[in-house]
Amino acid sequence: MQKKTQNPKLMVAVAAFAAFLATFNETYMNIAFAPIMDSLHIGVSTVQWLATAYMLGAAVMVPVSAFVYRTWRTKPLFLFTVALLIIGSVIGALAQSFAVLLAGRIVQAIGTGLLIPVGMNVTLEIAPKKELGIYMGLMGAMTTLGPSSSVIVAGALLSVADWHVMLWVFAGLAFLCFLSGAVFLGNIAALTRPKLDAASVALIGVALVGILYGVSTAFSGEIIAAVLALAAGALCLALFLSRQKKLKEPLIDLRPLSVAQFRAGTVINMLSLVTIFAMNILIPVFSQSVLGISSMTASLMLFPAILASCVMSPIAGRICDKRGVGALLPGGFALIAVFSASLSFFIPGGNAPLIALLYIPVIVGSALIIGPVQSFALSALPGGLNPHGVTILSTGFQIAGCIGSSLFTGVYAAATGMRASSGADVASASADAFLASGLLVAVFALAGLLLSVRARKYRAARHEGQAAAQETPMGEAVPVLASIMKTDVYSLKEEAKVIDALRLFLDKRISGAPIVNHAGAPVGFISDGDIMRYLADQHPLFETAWSFVLEQRDGNFQDKLDEMMALPVSEVAHRKVISVRLNETLGAVSKILARHDLKKAPVIDNGKMVGVINRSNITRLAVTRYLQGAEPGGVPAAPALETP
């Protein structure tokens, strides 16, 4: 459990910094391919492996992240993964041959494959449910800012230094992240120490390598190799999925994919990422190779869009928390579709300010999608399945990155070759190729738009997710919260006075009650402890019941007491209400009560309070289930409850 002295916001900031670094490094070296080719005397087909091998290495490690997250303590695991980024960077910075540089990138890839899911899981553990959109919006901003800003930083460094310096700079950034984690991060994951199935790791590794390698080589002319790789990858993936259903402790728990809302969110997220990875590569490549724009200018063209994305991502998260994803997702995809197509028509003109202006809505569109859709998908899952949901989303991130970079650059190269073979000059052939690639991006965005329009019907699908997630390994369903909560709830209206609260406490023999507005939604909570603390703040000597008796002799105290009794309850009560949803799992409820040191919490359904859950309700259920499961004369069977 996290210590109370640790600041949750700082922990999330560390996780966001880690997500930024991991995604920053995805495309950081791409702009240095030309100088690396000159320095190490290699061709484009060889240098491309710096990107392909990195994506493959990260993709293979992502599925293992759910295992290590529940096996190792959070802080040591985080520091280990960041250390891999540092070590890989140093190896690459010292490299005098391509083999050594590639080895350094693979070490970095292992760290990246673990770091992104770990950072997202830390955010999910810390973020309150009601603010999940804001927190995931921040993470979405970082995952968008990372690959976009890396082009700018790389271009600036290459304009004044050798490519080796790029790796030293990244090592310094990773070391700063390491220090931040060492100071601010805590051990927050509930360790279950699952068993690692080596066969599953091998199958998913071969599956991802085969599929991603097949996609990356499909447009290089090696059709037979691409088809064989895709077939081998698809076969291993089928075997992997079949094996997961049979294992008691699967490497990836596939139950999140049985939830329609999560499944739709995963696909929408991948479609968005594919389009962004594609445009982040196509625009700099075309600008430099065809328009003759310098690497620094090409990088600066992306800066306004990146800045707009950083501003928009938290705003999108806040909107998601208040109104859901209904308008955000279609709006984001509409922006990507319209303006990626517009870029395709206008970019051959070489007008840098116009290119920068048209690219802003594309990246803003992604900001409206990535954070909110991740929140949308993960909010359908209980806490126990979050690590596996994060693993699936993170694996999708790597696959989308590989598809976005390989598929669209492949289309661009193939279209350029076809037009050039028909007699077109290089500039015209490249412009037509960019048009084809840009329109394909728009098609992907339109597919995302159509799918996201249907997302409204999944608002109630969280119930489906709870039902799927509450199945225990023994097949027994965890009782819903409604069956154990207290439904005869005593509450106070907003206009009630403190004296009304005390009368309610005495009449009903309770120690606290929620405050509700006219719509029945809780807006505060008042307890006898709040009244005691208020009096203690007003009168430093008032600390105990005995001091209360002594202070009664003071006429001034009596006046103050009368004043307090006439105050609205909102003046004394806690205004921030920590509540739980009716469809929360018992594990998630237990975590909320423990994290905030609460004895009870209001239960909300459709914005209204429908009950109150106490610690004693859960404890009583756990004991009852435990005793009912005991065999006569034997050892009681463990209750089928989630681990909080």
N, C-alpha and C positions, 0 to 999 in steps of 0.2 A: 504493500500500500504506500501511497505517496505521503511524505511527511508534511505536517501542517506548515513548517517553516519554508517550504518550497513554494515559489510563485508559479501558479499554473500558466499565467500569461507568458512568463519568461520561458517556461518549458515548451510552450507552443511556438514561441519565437525561434527557439533553437531548432525545433522540428521543421519549421518553415525555411530556416536558413539551410538546413541539410537538404530539403527538397529542392531548393534553388540550386545548390551546388551540384547535386546529382543530375538534374536535368540540364544545367548549364554545360556540364561536361559531355552531354550527349552529342552536341554539335560544335563544341569548342574547337576541336582540331580540324574540322572540315575545311575551314577557310585557309588553313596552312598546308593543304595538300600540295599545291604548286611548289612552294619553297622546299617542302620535304622531298618531293620528287627530284628536284635539282640537287639538293644536298646529299641525298643517299643514292642517287643515280638509279631510280626505279621508275616503272611505268604506272599509268593510271590504274590498270587492272590490279596492280600490287598494292598501291597506296590505299585503294578503296577498302582493303581489309581492315584498316584502322577504324573505319566506321562499322563495317559489317560484323567483324569479330567482337567489337565492343557491344553492339546491340545483342548479338547472340549470347555472349557471356552474361550480360545483365538479365536477359530473358530466362536463361536457365536457372539463375540463382533466385529469381523472384518466387517461384513455388516453394523453395526451401525456407523462405522468410517466415511463414506461419509456424513452422516447426521451431526455428531458432528463437522466435519471439516468445514462445511459451516454454522454452527450455533454459535460456540464459536470462539473467537479470537485465533489465532494460538499459541501465547506464553502461555496464561493461560491453554489452552488445553494440550499443550505439558507438562507443569509443572505438571498438574493434573495426567496425565498418568504415568509420571515417579514417582510421589509421591505414586501411587498405588504399583509400584514395591518396593519402600522403605518400605511402610507399610506392604505389604505381607511378605517381607523378615524378618522384625522384629517379626511379629507374628510367623513365622516358627522358627526363631532362639530361641524364648522363649518357644516353644512347648515342652510339656512333654507327650503329647498323640498324637496318629495318627490323630484324628479328628481335633485338633488345627493345626497340620502341614498341613493337607489337606486344611483347610480353608485359611491358609496363601498362599498356592500355587494357590488357586482359585482367590484370590485377585490379585496376581501377573499376573495370566492369563488374567484377565480383562484389566490390564494395557498393557500387551503384545499385545492383540488383537487390541487395539487402537493405540499403539505406532508405529508399523511397517508401517501401512498405512499413518499415519501422517508424519513420517519421509520421506517416498517416495514422498508424495505430496509436502512437503517442497522442496525436491530436484527438482521435476518437475517445481515448480514455479520459482526457482532460476536459474536452468541450462539453458544456451543458447541452442537453437535447434541443432546447429552445433556441440556442445560438449556434447550432451545428452548421447552418448555412453560412454564417459569417466566418467561422473558423475554416470551413472547407473552401470558402471563397478566397481566404488568405493563402491556403495551400495551392488552390488553383492559380492564383496570381503568381506564385513562385514557380510553379511548373510551366507557366506560360512565359514568364519573365526570363527563366533560365536559358532555354534554347534560343530565345530571341536576342537577349543581351549578349550572349556569348559571341555572336557574330560581330557586334560592335567592339567588344573588348579585344577579341582576336585581331580584328582589323587595325585597331589603334596600336596594339603591341607590335604587329608585323611591320607597321610603317616606321618603327624606330628601332626594332631589335630582331634577333634571330628567333626561329621557332622554338629553340630550346628554352628561351626565356618564358614563353607561354606556360610551359610545364612548371617552371619554378614559381611563377605567379599563382598558378592554381594550387600548388603545394602549400603556399602561404595562406591562401584562403581556406583550404581544408584544415590547416593547423589552427586557424582562428576558430573554425567550427568545432574542432576537437576541444579546445580550451573552454568554449562556451558550454559544451555538453558536460565537461568535467565539473564546471562550477554550478550550472543551473539545473541540470537534468536529474531526475530521481528514478527510483525503481518502482514502476507503477503497474507492470503487467502481472496478472495472476498466473503463476507458473504451474503448469500441469505436467510438464516434462513428458510429452508424448514420445513414442518410439518412432525412429526414422526408418522408413521402409526403403532400402537401397534400390530395390527393383523399380519402385515408383520414380525415384530420382533419375535412374538411368532412362526409363521410358519417356518421361517428360522432357529430359534433356535432349534425347535423340529426336523426339517429336518436334520440339521447337527449333532445333538446329536444322532439321530437314525442311520444315515448312518455310522458315525465314531464309535459309540459303536458297531454296527453290525460287522464292519470290525475287530475291536479289539478283539471281543469275538468269532469270527468264528472258530478259531483254538484251543479254550480252551475246546472244548467238549460240549459247550452249543449251539448246532446247532439251536434248536427251538427258543431260545431267540435271537440269531443273526439274523435269518430269519425274525422274527417278527419286530425286531428293524429296519432292512434294509427296510422292506415293509412300515412301518410307516414313516420312513425318506423319502423314495421315494415319498410317497403320499403327505406328507407335502411340499416337494420340488416342486412337480407339482402344488399344490395349490398356493404356493408362487409365482412361475413364472407366473401363470395365473393372479394372483392379481396385479402383478407389471405392466402388460400391460394395466390394467384398471384404475390405479391410475394416477391422474394428477401430483402428486409428489411422485414417487415410492421410496422405501427405497434404492433399487439398480437400477440404470438406466441400463437396459439390452442392450441398443443400441450398446455398444462396442462389444458385442458378434455377432452382425450382420455384423461386419467388418471381412472379411476373414483373413486378416493379424493379427489382434489382437487375433482372435479365435485360429489360429494356434500357435501363440506365447505363449498363455496361456497353451495350451496342452503340448507344447515342454518344457516350464518352469517346469510344474508339473512332467513330466517324468524325467527330470534331478534331481529334488529335491527328488523324490522317491528313486532313486538309491543312492544318497549321504546319505540320512537319514538311509537307510538300511545298507550300508557299515560302517557308523560311529558307529552303534550299534553292528553289527555282529562281526567285527574284535576285539574290546575290550572284548566282551563276550567270544568268542572262545579262545582268547589269555589267559585270566585269568582262565576260568573254565576248559579248556582242557589242554592247554600247561603249565599251572602253572606259567605263567609270572605275576609278581607283577603289581598292578594297576599303579604304577609310570612308570615302564618300558613299559607297554602297552600304556600308554599315550604318552610317549616319541617317540614311534614308529610312531605316527601320526604327530609329529612335522615337519619333513622335508616336508611332503606334504602340511601342512598348510602354511609354509613359502613360498613354491613355488606358492601356490594359491594367496597369498598376492602380490607377484611380478607379476603374470600373469594377474590378473583381470584388473588392469588399462591398461596394454598393450593391452588386448583384447578389452577394451573399445575404445582405440585410433584406433585400426584397424577397429572396427565397424564403427566409425565416418568417416573414409576415404574410406573404401571399402565395407561396409555393412557386413551382417552376412553370406554371401554365403558359405565361406569355414570354418568359425569358428564353426558353429553348427554341421555340419557333422563330422568335425575333433574332436570336443569335445566328441561326443557320441561314435565315433570309439575308442578313448582312454579308455572311461569308459567300453565299451563292452569287448575289448581285455584284459585289465589288471584286471578287476574284475573276468573274467574267469580264468586268470593266477593265481590270488591270491587263487582262490578256489582249484587249483591243488597243489600249493606250500606251502600253509599255514600249512598243517598238519606236515610238517617237523620241524616247530618250530624255523626256522632261522629268528630271529628278524630283522637283517639288511636287509635281502632279502624281508621280509614282508614290511618294511618301504620303500624300494626302489620301489617295485611293486605298492605300494599305491600312490606314487607321481603322476603318469600319470592319475589315477582315479580322484584325486582332481583337477589336472590341467585341465582335461577335463571338469569338472563342472565349472571351472573359465572361460573357453572359451564359456560357454553357458549362465550362469545365468544372468550376467550383460547385455551382448549384446542382448539376447532374450527379456529381459524386455524393453530395449530401442527400439528394433524392434517392439514389440507389441504396446507400448504406443505412438511411433512416428506416428502411423496410426490414432491417435485420436486428435481432437482439444482440446484446453485447457479446454473447458467447460465440457468435458467428462473425463478428466484425473482423478478426484477423484473417479469416478465410475469404471474406468479402473483399478486404483490402488486397489480398494476394491475387485474387481474380482480376480486380481493377488494375493492379500494377502490372500483371502479366499482359493484360490488354494494352497498357500504355506502351510497353516495349514492342509488342507486335504491331501496334499502330505506327510507332516510330519507324520501324523497319519497313513496313508497307508504304508509309508516306514518303520515305526517302528513296526507296528502291523502285517502287511501282511508277511513281511520277517522273523520276529522273530517267527511268527506263523508257517510258513513253516519249519523253522529251528527246532522248538520244535516238530512239528508233525513228521518230517523225522527222528529226533533222536529217538523218541518213537517207530516208526515203525521198525527201524533197531535194536534197543535194544530188542524189543519183539521177533525178529527173532533169537536172540542169540548172536548178536555182542556185543563186549565190548564197554564201554562208549566212549573211544577215537575214535574207528573206526566208531561208530554210529554218533558221533558228526562231524567227518571229512566228512562223506558222507552227512550229513545234511548241512554242510557249502558248500559243492560242489553244492548241489541242490539249495541252496539259492543264491550262487554266480552266477550260470548259469541263474537263473531267473532274477537277476539283469542285466546280459548281454542281455537277451531277451528284457527287458524294454529299455535298451540302444539302441538296434538295431531298435526297434520301433521308438524311438526318432530320430535316424539317418535317417530312411526312410522318416519320416515326415519333418525333417529339410532340406532334399535335395529338397523338393518341395517348400521351402521357397522363392527360387529365383523368382518364378512366382508372389509373392505378393509384389514385389518392386513397382509395379504401383498401388497397391491396396489402397494406401493412398487416391487416388481420390474417391474410393468407400467409404472409411471411412468418408471423408468430406461430401459426398452426404448424407450418413445416419445420420451424426451428425448435419447437418445443418437444419434438419427438426424441426421446432418449434412446441410447443404444439398445435398451431392452424393449423398445417399442411402446413404452408407456407415456402418455401425454401428461405434461406438467399442468396442474390446475390453473385456470385463468384467475387473474387478480380479482375479478368480480365475485368469485365464490368465497373469498376469505376476508374481503374488506368490510369495514363497518359502513352501512348505508344510511342508518338513521343519524345523519350528520347535523350537529348544531352549529349554526353560523350566525354572523352578525352583519347587518347592513352597513354600508359605508357611512351613513349618517348617524350611526349609533354612538353613544358616549361611553367613556371608560366605566362609568357606574353600571351601564347596561351589561358590559362584559363581565364585571364582577358578580352581578346578580345571576347571569347565565352560568358562571362557574359554580356558584353555590347551589343553585337549583338543580343542575344536572350532574353535579359532582364531577366536573371535568377541570382540566388545568389549562386548556387553551382552545381556541376556535378560529377558523378562517373567517376573513372578512370578504364579503362578496358584493359585486355591483348589482344593478337592477337586472342584468342579463343572467345572473347566476354564476358569473365567472369570478374566481378568487382574485383579489387585488391586494391582499395582505394577510398576516396571521398575527394574532395577539395571544399571549400566554401570561400566566401569573408571574413568570420570570421577567417578562417585559415590563410589567407594572413595577415590580421590585427594583429593576435596574433604573427605571425612570425616576423613581423616588430617590434612589441612591445617588443618581447624578445630580438631582436638585438639592439633596441634603447629604453631604459627605459622611455624617455620623450615622446615617440610616443604613445599616448593613445587615442587621438581623431582626428577627421578630422581637427580641428583647429590647433592642434599640428603638423599635417602633413604639413600644409601651412607654419608654422613657421620653421619647420625642413628643408623645401626645400631650405632655404637660406644657409644651411650648405652643402658645397661641399662634405664633407665626407659622409653625409647622402645620397646624390644623387648617389655616387659611390656604396654605400651599396644597394640602391634601384635597380640600374642597375644590380648588382650582383644577387639579388633575382629574377629579371625578367628572367634571363638566367638559373636559376636553373630548374632541372626537377621537375615536379609537385609532384613526390613522396617524395621530400625533405620537402615539406610544408604540404602535405595532410595527412589526417588520414589514416593510413595503415590498421587498423582494420575496415572492412566493416560490418556494421550491416544491414543485408538484411532479406527479408521475402520470403517464397516460394509462388509460384503462387497459390497453392491449400490450402493456409492457410485460416482459417476463419477470418471474420472481427474482432471478439473478440480477437483472438490471435494477429492479426496485431496491434490492438489498444493497447494491453498490451505491445508489443515490443516498439512501438513509445513512450508510456508513461514512461516505465521503463528506457529507455535510453535518455529521454527528446529530442526526434528527431521530426523535422517537416516533414521529408520525409525519405523514405528508398527505395533502389533498390528492384525490384521484380525479383526473379530468377526462371528459369525453365530449368531443365536438365543442370545446370551449367552455363547457359547464362542469361544475363540480358535482360528481355523482357519488362520492364516498370518501372515506379516509382510511389509509392503510397504516397500521402500527407495526412496530418491530415484533410485538408479542403475537400478532396474527401470523407472521411468517414463522416465528419460532415454534408456535403451537402446531402449525401444519407440519413442520419438519420433524418434530418429535412424534407426532401422531403417525406420520408415514413410516418413520423408522420403526416404531413399535409394531405397527401393522405388518411390516415386512419381515419381522423376526419369526424364525421357525421355532416351534416348541422345543425347548431344550438346546437350541443351537445359538449361533451367533447371528444377531440381527442383520438383515440385508441393508445395504446402503440405500438411502432414499434417492429417488431419481430427481434430484434438484440440480439446477445449474450452479456452478461455482461463481459466487459474486465477484 
